[in-house]
Amino acid sequence: MSSVSSDDNPFENPAQEVAADEDPFSKPAPAAQHVDPAPVADDDDDDADVAEIPTSAEPPAVTRTPSAGGIGVEDYTQKGIFLGSDSGARARVSCTVCEPRMTMPDSAMALAYWIYSVVTKTDEEGWNGGAKVSRRYSDFDWLREQIVHDFPGCIVPPLPEKTAKGHIEKVMLSNVELLSYRQRALTKFIQCAFAHHKVQTTPHLKAFCTLDDAAWEAHKSATKKENAEKDGGAIAGATASVKEGFFKMFKKKEETAVDQEALKGLQEKAQYAKEMEETMLLAHDRLKRHIDDQVATGKSMAELSGFLNSAGDLESNADDVLAQDMKNSGTYTSNLGRLYQDHAKKETIFVLEPLSFYIQTFIGIQAEAKRLQNLLTKAAVANDDKKSAEAAHEKASGEKKTKAKVSMLLATDVHEKTSKKCEDALALFAQEWENFHTNKVRDLRHVQKVFIELQVVHSSQQERLEHPPIQPAVFGSDE
């Protein structure tokens, strides 16, 4: 772990101003807007070329209160996140995932993997201004799974999807944009975790952002052991209460008195999430196809520009005017190609990636709803076990009465703990669902607005490329 100087204030980074006539996002944003994702260190060398074309600025940052809980697509890197409650002194934190580097494993049979730097800056007491550590994707995955385990009912921020094709492209360095997307998506996951009023309290989050490699591995091992003891103890207690009770969850689910109202609510939310996932996935695929076409057009324009410039060089010995016309056309075509490339980048960051975020979130909601359904069943089984143990204690006599009482007390303890855990998880999920819906409405409406405005900007930029040099050189020569 390396420290970050407290003098390097991550919260003083005002966005550059852009002229209102060139920036469709310069209009005052409604209070319901969100903060669009700010790109993290992008390895794409095309950035320098794109900068030559007049482009629109990113949508403006809009204040939101993270402590309300829930998640959204906003990015908090510029202003930082407040830690703690709304009352009293609060610390701020900013976290960025950057500097991807490929690592070759020791074993010839193992696949190469990528390591990212996680840079945290904060004025939280005890952090010494922040830290810089190295983490693999599997470490992010471990952290998310631990959050899911520790906070039942919480809608946990998603990680970027992982595919075999994507792994091959990253290893072969054939898709630099994929690496840049990973950095932005992983940054968003950490930022959303810090912004969540419950998740920000877990010690695993601080350990993830501050511990060096050896200490981090030791932390994961200790947590695994602790979870095994805790979860194993609960199972042992349930088994000791009534020997047959533990198997009711598998053999007699139909006979167990599960809270039908709560179960129905979870099933309806899971079904809604499934349908939204499928619908948004179709929209995502169509938009991805459109963006790929934009990228292909940009590349074709770049190739055409090269051919026109070559033709101009060849023609220079025969007709200087025609040669210059061809080179002017090559310049225009090159600029047009850059516009298409830049437009595709903005659509990817501001439209496609938020859709990906919500698709993965809907998948996570379905998984959480299923976990809560299982928790409802466990609570019902624990209740049945308690009743069985009470009945057995009532019928027992002599020495059996004493043993039956021990079983009854164990079963009662398991029932109380399981019921409390279930009630708390359902209450948290209800709050999370409400917050999620609020964020979703705001975010998806804004994504649509940004998509339309990007099309307007793209069209206006193409119009501005028409004069000069093409018309005076080509059309003017025939007058």
VOTOR-636245 format. One record per residue (C-alpha): residue number from 1; residue in three letters; chain; z, y, x. Coordinates in steps of 0.02 Angstrom, whole numbers, always signed. Layout:
BEGIN
nr/rest/kette/z/y/x
NUM/ALA/A/Z/Y/X
...
***
This chain:
BEGIN
nr/rest/kette/z/y/x
1/MET/A/+0/+0/+0
2/SER/A/-42/+172/+65
3/SER/A/+38/+331/+1
4/VAL/A/-55/+476/-78
5/SER/A/-4/+651/-27
6/SER/A/+89/+745/-162
7/ASP/A/-6/+902/-109
8/ASP/A/-166/+825/-174
9/ASN/A/-146/+871/-356
10/PRO/A/-255/+757/-465
11/PHE/A/-224/+866/-616
12/GLU/A/-313/+1022/-552
13/ASN/A/-497/+975/-569
14/PRO/A/-582/+1093/-692
15/ALA/A/-755/+1042/-750
16/GLN/A/-900/+1147/-689
17/GLU/A/-968/+1271/-814
18/VAL/A/-1147/+1255/-873
19/ALA/A/-1253/+1386/-959
20/ALA/A/-1244/+1370/-1148
21/ASP/A/-1433/+1371/-1167
22/GLU/A/-1447/+1218/-1055
23/ASP/A/-1295/+1123/-1116
24/PRO/A/-1292/+1047/-1291
25/PHE/A/-1109/+1000/-1264
26/SER/A/-1052/+1179/-1229
27/LYS/A/-1019/+1209/-1415
28/PRO/A/-832/+1209/-1458
29/ALA/A/-782/+1030/-1493
30/PRO/A/-685/+986/-1652
31/ALA/A/-505/+934/-1627
32/ALA/A/-546/+757/-1677
33/GLN/A/-661/+728/-1528
34/HIS/A/-619/+616/-1381
35/VAL/A/-631/+626/-1193
36/ASP/A/-790/+542/-1135
37/PRO/A/-786/+430/-983
38/ALA/A/-799/+520/-818
39/PRO/A/-902/+417/-694
40/VAL/A/-807/+346/-547
41/ALA/A/-884/+341/-373
42/ASP/A/-1062/+287/-405
43/ASP/A/-1154/+195/-268
44/ASP/A/-1325/+235/-338
45/ASP/A/-1430/+334/-213
46/ASP/A/-1538/+403/-353
47/ASP/A/-1404/+532/-394
48/ALA/A/-1472/+655/-267
49/ASP/A/-1646/+645/-344
50/VAL/A/-1585/+662/-521
51/ALA/A/-1489/+818/-475
52/GLU/A/-1653/+911/-447
53/ILE/A/-1691/+904/-634
54/PRO/A/-1594/+1021/-752
55/THR/A/-1472/+907/-841
56/SER/A/-1338/+927/-971
57/ALA/A/-1154/+926/-928
58/GLU/A/-1034/+792/-984
59/PRO/A/-951/+817/-1154
60/PRO/A/-793/+922/-1139
61/ALA/A/-619/+849/-1124
62/VAL/A/-516/+860/-1283
63/THR/A/-327/+843/-1286
64/ARG/A/-248/+691/-1365
65/THR/A/-69/+630/-1370
66/PRO/A/-69/+460/-1281
67/SER/A/+113/+425/-1324
68/ALA/A/+62/+390/-1504
69/GLY/A/+4/+218/-1447
70/GLY/A/-157/+126/-1478
71/ILE/A/-317/+134/-1376
72/GLY/A/-481/+227/-1379
73/VAL/A/-631/+252/-1266
74/GLU/A/-565/+414/-1190
75/ASP/A/-539/+431/-1004
76/TYR/A/-383/+518/-937
77/THR/A/-429/+532/-752
78/GLN/A/-455/+720/-752
79/LYS/A/-296/+780/-838
80/GLY/A/-183/+632/-806
81/ILE/A/-71/+537/-926
82/PHE/A/+105/+582/-979
83/LEU/A/+233/+445/-951
84/GLY/A/+385/+431/-1062
85/SER/A/+428/+501/-1233
86/ASP/A/+370/+665/-1307
87/SER/A/+542/+741/-1282
88/GLY/A/+614/+792/-1115
89/ALA/A/+532/+796/-943
90/ARG/A/+381/+683/-925
91/ALA/A/+287/+625/-771
92/ARG/A/+98/+622/-756
93/VAL/A/-12/+487/-683
94/SER/A/-196/+469/-642
95/CYS/A/-277/+307/-587
96/THR/A/-452/+268/-521
97/VAL/A/-537/+105/-473
98/CYS/A/-663/+132/-333
99/GLU/A/-730/+73/-164
100/PRO/A/-797/-100/-211
101/ARG/A/-822/-216/-64
102/MET/A/-881/-395/-58
103/THR/A/-771/-524/+27
104/MET/A/-830/-692/+92
105/PRO/A/-705/-834/+62
106/ASP/A/-646/-949/+201
107/SER/A/-712/-1104/+113
108/ALA/A/-900/-1134/+112
109/MET/A/-883/-1206/-65
110/ALA/A/-804/-1049/-138
111/LEU/A/-901/-901/-207
112/ALA/A/-897/-727/-133
113/TYR/A/-793/-603/-232
114/TRP/A/-770/-415/-245
115/ILE/A/-614/-315/-204
116/TYR/A/-582/-141/-275
117/SER/A/-467/-2/-220
118/VAL/A/-344/+56/-353
119/VAL/A/-291/+236/-317
120/THR/A/-143/+302/-416
121/LYS/A/-80/+482/-408
122/THR/A/+76/+535/-500
123/ASP/A/+226/+650/-498
124/GLU/A/+335/+510/-565
125/GLU/A/+499/+496/-470
126/GLY/A/+501/+353/-345
127/TRP/A/+311/+342/-324
128/ASN/A/+298/+458/-172
129/GLY/A/+148/+545/-250
130/GLY/A/+54/+384/-282
131/ALA/A/-20/+233/-195
132/LYS/A/-181/+146/-144
133/VAL/A/-195/-43/-156
134/SER/A/-332/-176/-158
135/ARG/A/-358/-289/-310
136/ARG/A/-481/-421/-368
137/TYR/A/-549/-438/-545
138/SER/A/-434/-589/-566
139/ASP/A/-285/-474/-533
140/PHE/A/-339/-359/-675
141/ASP/A/-359/-514/-783
142/TRP/A/-184/-575/-736
143/LEU/A/-109/-406/-779
144/ARG/A/-194/-403/-949
145/GLU/A/-137/-580/-991
146/GLN/A/+41/-535/-942
147/ILE/A/+36/-381/-1055
148/VAL/A/-26/-491/-1198
149/HIS/A/+116/-613/-1164
150/ASP/A/+252/-480/-1153
151/PHE/A/+196/-373/-1301
152/PRO/A/+148/-486/-1448
153/GLY/A/+61/-383/-1581
154/CYS/A/-8/-257/-1457
155/ILE/A/-196/-222/-1457
156/VAL/A/-218/-229/-1269
157/PRO/A/-361/-130/-1188
158/PRO/A/-507/-243/-1142
159/LEU/A/-579/-285/-972
160/PRO/A/-766/-274/-938
161/GLU/A/-855/-433/-987
162/LYS/A/-885/-558/-848
163/THR/A/-1043/-665/-839
164/ALA/A/-1118/-785/-713
165/LYS/A/-1277/-680/-709
166/GLY/A/-1176/-524/-670
167/HIS/A/-1083/-612/-529
168/ILE/A/-1247/-667/-448
169/GLU/A/-1319/-491/-463
170/LYS/A/-1166/-415/-382
171/VAL/A/-1164/-541/-240
172/MET/A/-1351/-515/-209
173/LEU/A/-1326/-325/-222
174/SER/A/-1471/-323/-346
175/ASN/A/-1379/-222/-479
176/VAL/A/-1286/-72/-409
177/GLU/A/-1266/-1/-585
178/LEU/A/-1165/-155/-634
179/LEU/A/-1040/-119/-495
180/SER/A/-1026/+62/-551
181/TYR/A/-998/+6/-731
182/ARG/A/-862/-115/-673
183/GLN/A/-770/+26/-585
184/ARG/A/-776/+138/-738
185/ALA/A/-723/-1/-856
186/LEU/A/-580/-60/-746
187/THR/A/-522/+121/-726
188/LYS/A/-524/+139/-915
189/PHE/A/-418/-19/-934
190/ILE/A/-283/+46/-816
191/GLN/A/-286/+220/-892
192/CYS/A/-268/+150/-1068
193/ALA/A/-124/+40/-1009
194/PHE/A/-34/+190/-936
195/ALA/A/-69/+290/-1095
196/HIS/A/+7/+159/-1210
197/HIS/A/+186/+202/-1257
198/LYS/A/+245/+22/-1240
199/VAL/A/+132/-52/-1107
200/GLN/A/+171/+90/-984
201/THR/A/+351/+26/-978
202/THR/A/+310/-146/-907
203/PRO/A/+360/-169/-724
204/HIS/A/+200/-268/-696
205/LEU/A/+96/-109/-712
206/LYS/A/+190/-21/-572
207/ALA/A/+187/-179/-467
208/PHE/A/-2/-190/-492
209/CYS/A/-27/-10/-433
210/THR/A/+96/-5/-287
211/LEU/A/+130/-175/-206
212/ASP/A/+35/-231/-52
213/ASP/A/-60/-396/-56
214/ALA/A/+84/-509/-1
215/ALA/A/+212/-427/-116
216/TRP/A/+88/-431/-262
217/GLU/A/+58/-619/-241
218/ALA/A/+246/-647/-231
219/HIS/A/+269/-544/-391
220/LYS/A/+140/-650/-483
221/SER/A/+222/-812/-425
222/ALA/A/+395/-753/-477
223/THR/A/+330/-697/-647
224/LYS/A/+245/-864/-675
225/LYS/A/+407/-955/-638
226/GLU/A/+507/-838/-749
227/ASN/A/+386/-860/-894
228/ALA/A/+391/-1050/-875
229/GLU/A/+581/-1051/-881
230/LYS/A/+589/-931/-1028
231/ASP/A/+454/-1014/-1132
232/GLY/A/+512/-1188/-1083
233/GLY/A/+691/-1147/-1134
234/ALA/A/+635/-1092/-1306
235/ILE/A/+539/-1253/-1332
236/ALA/A/+686/-1357/-1272
237/GLY/A/+801/-1267/-1393
238/ALA/A/+684/-1298/-1537
239/THR/A/+671/-1483/-1492
240/ALA/A/+858/-1503/-1475
241/SER/A/+889/-1427/-1646
242/VAL/A/+796/-1561/-1743
243/LYS/A/+692/-1687/-1646
244/GLU/A/+557/-1697/-1777
245/GLY/A/+551/-1510/-1806
246/PHE/A/+449/-1470/-1653
247/PHE/A/+305/-1577/-1716
248/LYS/A/+299/-1501/-1890
249/MET/A/+189/-1362/-1824
250/PHE/A/+57/-1494/-1785
251/LYS/A/+83/-1622/-1923
252/LYS/A/+134/-1526/-2079
253/LYS/A/+62/-1352/-2070
254/GLU/A/+12/-1363/-2253
255/GLU/A/+191/-1401/-2305
256/THR/A/+271/-1262/-2202
257/ALA/A/+317/-1106/-2301
258/VAL/A/+219/-978/-2200
259/ASP/A/+224/-796/-2256
260/GLN/A/+62/-799/-2356
261/GLU/A/+48/-611/-2376
262/ALA/A/+63/-580/-2189
263/LEU/A/-54/-726/-2153
264/LYS/A/-186/-659/-2273
265/GLY/A/-175/-486/-2194
266/LEU/A/-204/-558/-2021
267/GLN/A/-349/-664/-2079
268/GLU/A/-433/-514/-2162
269/LYS/A/-415/-408/-2004
270/ALA/A/-481/-550/-1895
271/GLN/A/-632/-571/-2010
272/TYR/A/-667/-385/-2007
273/ALA/A/-655/-384/-1817
274/LYS/A/-773/-532/-1806
275/GLU/A/-904/-449/-1917
276/MET/A/-889/-284/-1824
277/GLU/A/-907/-375/-1658
278/GLU/A/-1066/-460/-1715
279/THR/A/-1141/-301/-1789
280/MET/A/-1099/-192/-1639
281/LEU/A/-1165/-326/-1522
282/LEU/A/-1334/-314/-1609
283/ALA/A/-1331/-124/-1593
284/HIS/A/-1280/-142/-1411
285/ASP/A/-1425/-261/-1373
286/ARG/A/-1553/-147/-1457
287/LEU/A/-1488/+5/-1365
288/LYS/A/-1487/-91/-1200
289/ARG/A/-1669/-136/-1230
290/HIS/A/-1709/+48/-1263
291/ILE/A/-1619/+100/-1103
292/ASP/A/-1709/-34/-1002
293/ASP/A/-1873/+36/-1068
294/GLN/A/-1820/+210/-1011
295/VAL/A/-1780/+143/-837
296/ALA/A/-1945/+49/-829
297/THR/A/-2040/+206/-883
298/GLY/A/-1951/+307/-748
299/LYS/A/-2000/+180/-615
300/SER/A/-2180/+175/-677
301/MET/A/-2188/+365/-669
302/ALA/A/-2122/+361/-491
303/GLU/A/-2257/+235/-442
304/LEU/A/-2391/+338/-530
305/SER/A/-2331/+491/-436
306/GLY/A/-2357/+400/-272
307/PHE/A/-2533/+348/-320
308/LEU/A/-2579/+526/-372
309/ASN/A/-2512/+598/-209
310/SER/A/-2610/+468/-111
311/ALA/A/-2767/+510/-208
312/GLY/A/-2736/+695/-174
313/ASP/A/-2725/+660/+13
314/LEU/A/-2888/+564/+8
315/GLU/A/-2974/+699/-94
316/SER/A/-2917/+842/+20
317/ASN/A/-3068/+819/+133
318/ALA/A/-3190/+831/-15
319/ASP/A/-3115/+955/-138
320/ASP/A/-2957/+1052/-103
321/VAL/A/-2937/+1110/-284
322/LEU/A/-2945/+933/-355
323/ALA/A/-2831/+872/-217
324/GLN/A/-2701/+1003/-261
325/ASP/A/-2718/+963/-446
326/MET/A/-2681/+780/-409
327/LYS/A/-2531/+824/-304
328/ASN/A/-2468/+942/-439
329/SER/A/-2487/+801/-565
330/GLY/A/-2393/+688/-446
331/THR/A/-2250/+814/-438
332/TYR/A/-2245/+828/-628
333/THR/A/-2249/+638/-649
334/SER/A/-2110/+617/-520
335/ASN/A/-2000/+744/-610
336/LEU/A/-2037/+662/-777
337/GLY/A/-1987/+493/-706
338/ARG/A/-1822/+565/-646
339/LEU/A/-1790/+635/-818
340/TYR/A/-1811/+462/-893
341/GLN/A/-1695/+386/-762
342/ASP/A/-1563/+521/-788
343/HIS/A/-1576/+503/-977
344/ALA/A/-1551/+315/-963
345/LYS/A/-1396/+342/-855
346/LYS/A/-1317/+460/-979
347/GLU/A/-1353/+346/-1127
348/THR/A/-1276/+202/-1030
349/ILE/A/-1114/+294/-987
350/PHE/A/-1088/+394/-1146
351/VAL/A/-1157/+275/-1279
352/LEU/A/-1183/+97/-1216
353/GLU/A/-1018/+80/-1123
354/PRO/A/-911/+142/-1269
355/LEU/A/-999/+12/-1378
356/SER/A/-958/-121/-1248
357/PHE/A/-777/-62/-1249
358/TYR/A/-763/-84/-1436
359/ILE/A/-853/-251/-1438
360/GLN/A/-727/-320/-1314
361/THR/A/-585/-238/-1411
362/PHE/A/-639/-323/-1572
363/ILE/A/-642/-490/-1479
364/GLY/A/-464/-453/-1418
365/ILE/A/-407/-411/-1595
366/GLN/A/-469/-579/-1658
367/ALA/A/-373/-668/-1520
368/GLU/A/-215/-567/-1556
369/ALA/A/-228/-603/-1744
370/LYS/A/-240/-789/-1704
371/ARG/A/-86/-778/-1592
372/LEU/A/+10/-692/-1730
373/GLN/A/-43/-825/-1855
374/ASN/A/+27/-957/-1737
375/LEU/A/+186/-854/-1720
376/LEU/A/+202/-849/-1910
377/THR/A/+187/-1038/-1914
378/LYS/A/+318/-1056/-1777
379/ALA/A/+437/-945/-1874
380/ALA/A/+410/-1049/-2032
381/VAL/A/+438/-1211/-1934
382/ALA/A/+598/-1140/-1858
383/ASN/A/+657/-1097/-2034
384/ASP/A/+622/-1275/-2092
385/ASP/A/+714/-1343/-1940
386/LYS/A/+865/-1236/-1980
387/LYS/A/+870/-1296/-2159
388/SER/A/+853/-1477/-2103
389/ALA/A/+994/-1455/-1976
390/GLU/A/+1105/-1375/-2108
391/ALA/A/+1071/-1518/-2227
392/ALA/A/+1108/-1647/-2091
393/HIS/A/+1271/-1558/-2048
394/GLU/A/+1322/-1557/-2232
395/LYS/A/+1297/-1745/-2247
396/ALA/A/+1373/-1795/-2080
397/SER/A/+1552/-1849/-2055
398/GLY/A/+1669/-1893/-1913
399/GLU/A/+1596/-1880/-1738
400/LYS/A/+1420/-1859/-1808
401/LYS/A/+1480/-1700/-1893
402/THR/A/+1517/-1620/-1724
403/LYS/A/+1346/-1666/-1653
404/ALA/A/+1261/-1607/-1812
405/LYS/A/+1351/-1440/-1797
406/VAL/A/+1285/-1416/-1620
407/SER/A/+1109/-1453/-1681
408/MET/A/+1131/-1335/-1827
409/LEU/A/+1189/-1193/-1714
410/LEU/A/+1043/-1221/-1595
411/ALA/A/+920/-1224/-1740
412/THR/A/+996/-1065/-1813
413/ASP/A/+983/-976/-1645
414/VAL/A/+800/-1028/-1624
415/HIS/A/+761/-972/-1802
416/GLU/A/+841/-801/-1778
417/LYS/A/+751/-769/-1613
418/THR/A/+583/-832/-1677
419/SER/A/+596/-733/-1839
420/LYS/A/+644/-575/-1746
421/LYS/A/+500/-596/-1625
422/CYS/A/+380/-625/-1769
423/GLU/A/+443/-475/-1869
424/ASP/A/+433/-359/-1718
425/ALA/A/+258/-421/-1673
426/LEU/A/+191/-397/-1850
427/ALA/A/+268/-222/-1859
428/LEU/A/+191/-174/-1692
429/PHE/A/+21/-245/-1743
430/ALA/A/+25/-143/-1904
431/GLN/A/+58/+16/-1804
432/GLU/A/-74/-32/-1676
433/TRP/A/-201/-65/-1813
434/GLU/A/-173/+106/-1890
435/ASN/A/-189/+193/-1722
436/PHE/A/-341/+90/-1677
437/HIS/A/-428/+135/-1839
438/THR/A/-396/+321/-1810
439/ASN/A/-464/+312/-1633
440/LYS/A/-612/+206/-1686
441/VAL/A/-669/+327/-1821
442/ARG/A/-658/+474/-1701
443/ASP/A/-740/+384/-1556
444/LEU/A/-886/+304/-1646
445/ARG/A/-928/+465/-1739
446/HIS/A/-928/+557/-1574
447/VAL/A/-1036/+423/-1491
448/GLN/A/-1166/+447/-1627
449/LYS/A/-1159/+636/-1603
450/VAL/A/-1181/+620/-1415
451/PHE/A/-1327/+499/-1437
452/ILE/A/-1421/+622/-1548
453/GLU/A/-1386/+768/-1433
454/LEU/A/-1445/+670/-1283
455/GLN/A/-1613/+643/-1370
456/VAL/A/-1626/+830/-1405
457/VAL/A/-1587/+872/-1224
458/HIS/A/-1713/+745/-1160
459/SER/A/-1851/+817/-1270
460/SER/A/-1814/+996/-1219
461/GLN/A/-1814/+948/-1034
462/GLN/A/-1986/+869/-1052
463/GLU/A/-2052/+1028/-1132
464/ARG/A/-1986/+1134/-988
465/LEU/A/-2081/+1025/-864
466/GLU/A/-2251/+1071/-940
467/HIS/A/-2263/+1244/-855
468/PRO/A/-2302/+1265/-710
469/PRO/A/-2382/+1190/-605
470/ILE/A/-2495/+1082/-712
471/GLN/A/-2574/+1202/-838
472/PRO/A/-2622/+1344/-719
473/ALA/A/-2692/+1221/-592
474/VAL/A/-2785/+1100/-707
475/PHE/A/-2822/+1187/-872
476/GLY/A/-2839/+1360/-796
477/SER/A/-2977/+1306/-677
478/ASP/A/-3099/+1276/-820
479/GLU/A/-3077/+1449/-901
***
